[in-house]
Amino acid sequence: MYVVAFTVAYLLYRRQIKERKFPMTDDDLSGLFLWGILALIFGARIFYALVYDVDGFFRRSPWLIFWPFRDGEFTGLQGMSYHGGVIGGILAILIYSKAKNFDYREIGDMFAASIPLGFTFGRLGNFINGELYGRITTSPLGVIFPHGGIAPWHSDFHRIVQAAEEMGLTPIAGPAGILNFPRHPSQLYQMFFEGIFLWAVIWFFRNRKPFKGFLITMYLTGYGLIRFVIEYFRQPDAAIGYRIQFVEPTLPPAIAHPLLAFSTGQVLCFLMILAGLVWAFFASRMSDREPVLVYPDGGLPAPRPAMKEKQGGEKPNRNRRRKMRNKLK
């Protein structure tokens, strides 16, 4: 799914370059994506080790952060932080734009219009793996995930079973006394709203942005807001729980998510929204904030009719052509 996601984003980015007649060669584009993907993976993995490693395993053994084996078995890089990937991608854009003398705002805008649709396939992969599932639900959308069961030795086992029975749910018994319940397919919620829906909105505005960097704002604030809401349907990380609690939860996290209790993802999404608003404030006030003109048909805008002088004669077109050249530059 990562391969599919990167391919989709690459094709959408390449289409925007052709639409804009942006001065970027195929070699430049390949280099940008190569370094961007590497920075994304490094950022996602390192951020995961710093934020989600509650038992301090990676702090004690930092050389194992990128080691894909555990106890002699190949495990891959299990554990990647989306927000860390965003930070790594932003750094790659800034550095590559500086090295190649590109406008980082235009580069970032084209990424913002490409990434969400690729992100769709990443969440589809989470669903296929049966990971990052949601809370227990009585909704007809509920899904039984193979690894979503509650073991008898779980600290909240009896509370969860009692609450589920009060909801009218009949558990599915598994081996060793494990009980399984239908859960929100939160991966599919994210796939649609953070992927397809967000991409459609940003893609619509790609040729209508009021200033350079506007699509970056849409992506940061849009993703942050959508995921903040969907986090209420997800079960927070068992080892972390809620990062901020203004009220003490009365039910286990597998059953309910209090409105004023916030998970790690929600805290990071709030910071993401704040960063998007701050960026919009500064980007909209930069001196060269006007976006590059886009003509989907590949042509130039039709010339305006010649203006009449007060004496009744035709006004020379020289000044108009000079202004048009400056505007196109």
N, C-alpha and C positions, 0 to 999 in steps of 0.2 A: 504493500500500500504506500510505503514511502516512495518507492520508485514511480508509481502511478501519480502520486501527488506532485512530485518534482517535475515530472513530464508535463502534466497539465499546466502547472504554473509557468513552465518554460514556454509552452506554445502560446499561452495568453499574453505573456510578456513580449514575445516576438511579434505577435500581431499588433500590439500597441506601437512598437517601434516602426512598423511599416505604415500604420495609420498616421503617425505623427511625422513620418520622414525624419525620425530622430537620428542624429549622427552617431550611431553605434553599429559597429561591424559585428558579424557573427562570432568572430574571435573574441571581441570584447564581451559579448553577451555570454559566451561559454565560460570565459574567465570569471565574469561576475557571478554566475550561478555556481561555479565550482567553489569559489571562496565563500560565497554566501551559504552553501550547504554545509561546508566544513565548519564555518563559524556557528551556524545554527546548531549542529550536533554538539560541538564543544560547549557552547553556552547552555544548551538544554541539560547536558550531563553534569556539568560543573555546578549549575544552579540547583539541580536536584540533590547533589551531594551536600551542598551547603544548607539548603532549606528543609529538605524532607528526610535527611538522615538523622533521625531522632536518637538512635542508639550510639551514634558517634563512630560507626564502623569505618567510614571513609576518612574521618578526621584522624583516626589512628593509623590508617593504611591508605594514604592518598594516592599511592602508586597503583592501587587497584581500581581507581575510578574508571579507567578506560580498558581494564582487563576483562575480556568477555568470558572468563571461566570462573567457576565457583565450585570448590571441592572436587576438582578434576573433571567437571562436566561443563560443556559449552552452554552458557546461558544468554549470551549476547549482552547488550547494554540495557538491562532491565532497569527502568526508572529514568524518565526524561521529563524535564519541566518545560511546558510550553512557554512560560514567561521568560525563562532563561534563554530559550531559542530566539525569542523576539529581541532580547538584548544583544545576543550574538549577531543576529542578522543586521541590526541597526549599525553596530560597529563595523561590520563588513561593508555595508553601503557607504558609510562615511569614509573609510580608508580607501576603498576602491575608487570612489568618485574623486577623491583628492589626487590619487595617483594617476588617473586617466583624464583628469580635468573635465569631469562631468558635473552637472548640477545635481547635487544629492537630493534636492527636493523633487525634481522630476523623476529621478531614479526611484526614490521611495514611493512616489505616487503610482508609478507603473507596477511596483511590487504589491502595493496595497490593493490594486485592482486584479491581481493575479493569484495571490496567496489563498484567499478564502475558499475558492473552488477546489484547490488542491487539498486544503485542510479537510474538506469533506471526506476524502478517501482515508485519511488518517483515523477519523472517528469511526468510519465503517470498519476499519481494521480492529479498533478497540472492541466493537460489538462482536465481530467474528471471534476474537480471542476470549470473549466473555469477561472482560475486565472493565474497571471504572464504571460499574453498574450503579444504579440508583437505589433509592430507599424502597422498602417493602410497601406494596400498594394493592388496593382492591380495584384499581382501574382496569378496564378491559384491555388496556395497552400493556399490562404487566407481562413480564417475560421471566421464565425460569432459567437462571444462569447456572451452569454446572458448578461454579465456584462461589455461588452466592448463598450457600447454606450456613446455618448456625450450629456450631458444635456444642455438645453438653458442657464442655469445660470453659466455654465463653463466659465472661463475668456477667453479661447481661442476658444469658440464655433464658432464664425463667421469666424475666420481665418482657423479653421480646415475644416469647411464646404466648404469654398471657395477653399482651396487647394485640397480637395478631389474631388470637381467638376472639377477642372482643370486637375486632374489625370484621369478623365472619370469615376468616381465612382458614382453610384446611391445609396444613403443611404436607409436603411430600417427604416421606422418610427415606433417608439414605443410609449408607454404611456407618457403623460406629455411632449410631444415635444422632447423626447429623440431620437437621430439619431444613428443608428448602421452601422458600416462599416466592411468589411472583414479585418482581421488582420493576421500577421504572426503567425503561431502556434509555437512560439519559444520554448514552452515546449517540442514539439516533436523534434525540432532541437537539444535541449540539451539532450533529451532522447537517441537519436541515437549517437551523436558525443561524449558527455561527459560520456555516459553510455556504449553502446554496442561497439562502435569503440575503445574508450580508453581502455576498459576492454580487448578486443581482442589483442591489441598491448602489454599491460602489461602481459597478460596471456602467450603470446608467449615467452616473455623474462624471465619468472619466473625461468626457469632452465638454463638460459644462462647469468645471470647477472655477470658482471665483479667484483663486490665488494658488501659487505653487505651494504644494504641501497640504492642500485641502483634503486629498484622498487619504493621506496619512492620518489626519485628524479623524476622518470618518472610520477608518479601520480601528484605531486605538480606542476611541470612545464607543464605537458600535460593538466591537468584540467584547470589551470590558463590561458593558451594560448587559448584553445578552447572556454572557456566561455568569455574571453575578446573579441573575435571576434563575438560570438553570441549575446553579449550585444548590438551590433549595430542594431540588429533586434528587440530587446525588447524595450518596452516603460519604461523609468526610473520611479521610484516611484514618484507619482504626488506631494507629499508633500516635496520631496527632490530635484528632478530634477538632474542637473549635479553638481557633486562635484567640478570638475575642468573644466574651460572653457578658452581655449586659443583664441577662436573666439566666437563672439556673434552669437547665432543661429538666423536665419531669419525666420524659420518655427517652429511651435509648436513641442514638443517632440513626439506627437502622429503621426506626419507625417514624420519627418526626424531626423536623429541622426548625427550631424556634426562629421567629422573625428577627430577633435581636441577638442571635448567636451567629458568628461569622467564621467560616472555614478559611483555611489558608488560601484557597483559590479566590475567595471573595475579597480578602484583604489585598491580594495582588491585583485583582481586577479593578478595585477602587483606585489603587495607585496608577493603574494603566489609564483609567478614565481621566484622572487628574493630569497625568502627563499629556494626554491628547488635548485637553483644554488649554493647558499652558502653551503647548506647541502652536495651537491655532492662534493664540493671542500674539505671539511673536512673529509667526510666519505671515500673518495677514498684514503686518506693519513693516515688513522689509521693503527696502527701496525698489528692488526688482522682483516684486511679488507677482507680476502679471504672468499667467501661464503661457506656455508655448502654444501657438495657434494650431488647431487640429482641423484638417479638412478630410473627412472620411472618403470623399470621392477622389482624392489625390490631386485635385486641382487647386487653383487660387480663387479667392473670393471675387465675385463679379465686381468690376469697377463701378464706382458711383457715377451717376449722370453728371456731365460737366455743368458747373455753376455759371449762371449769367452774371455779368458785371452790371453795375448800375447804369452804365451808358448803353446797355443793350448788347454788348459784344460778348464773345465766349471767353471765359477765364482760362488762362494757360494751364495745361495739365502738368507742368513741370513740378510745381510744389506738391501737387497731389501724389505724383509718382515718387518723389523724394520721401514723403511721409510714409507711403506704403512700403518702400524699401526698408526704412528705419524700423517700421513696425514688424516686418517679417524677420529682420535680424534679431 
